[in-house]
């Protein structure tokens, strides 16, 4: 599950966009947050069960296969 989030962020963010990964310690839990400048998931899709390859089609572009995540 952890690798899916940054992979999707990188894959669905257009060239020149930004992906941010943050790790925080919140008491007894570690929290990983992934944010990007892609088009996002529509509110109507957020409450549905998550699918690994969910693509809402509203971004106007397909998954980018050649992008890589760099620090």
N, C-alpha and C positions, 0 to 999 in steps of 0.2 A: 504494500500500500504506500509506503513512504516514497518509493521511486516513481510511482505513477504521477504524483502531484507535480514535482519539478519537470518530469518528462512532458506532461501535457502543457505546462506553462511555457516551456521552451518551444514545443512543437506548434502551438497555436498562437504564439505571439508573432506578429509580422516582423520582417527584417527591420532592424533599427529600434525595435521595442525593448522594453526592460523587464527583467525577471528578478524578483527579490526573494531571498530565502532568509528566514530569521528563526533562531532557536532561543527559547527562553525557559528558565526554570521557574515554575509557578508552584512553590510549595512542594508537594509530593509528586508533581507531574512535570514532565518536560513537554513543551509545546513547540511544534514546528508550524510556521506560517509561510505560505507561498503566495506571492502576489505577482501580477504581471500587468502589462499594458495592452493585453489582448481584449477582445470584445466581451468576454465574460459569459456567464451562463444566465439566460433570462430568468426572471423571478418565477415564472410559471414552471420551470424545470427544476428549481432548487429543492423542492420537497419530494421529488420522485426518487426512487432507489437509484443509486449511482451505478453507472455502467462504465467499464474501463474505456470504451471507445465512444463515449457520448460526444456527439457533434451536433449542435443545434442548427448549423447552416446559416446563421445570421451574420457571420463575420465577413462573408464575401471572399474567403480564401480557404484553401484546403490545408491540411496538416503539412507543416514544413518538415521535410525529411532530412535536409542537409544541415540544419542548425545544431549547434552544440552548446552546452552549458559551460561557461568559463567563470572562474572566480575573479 
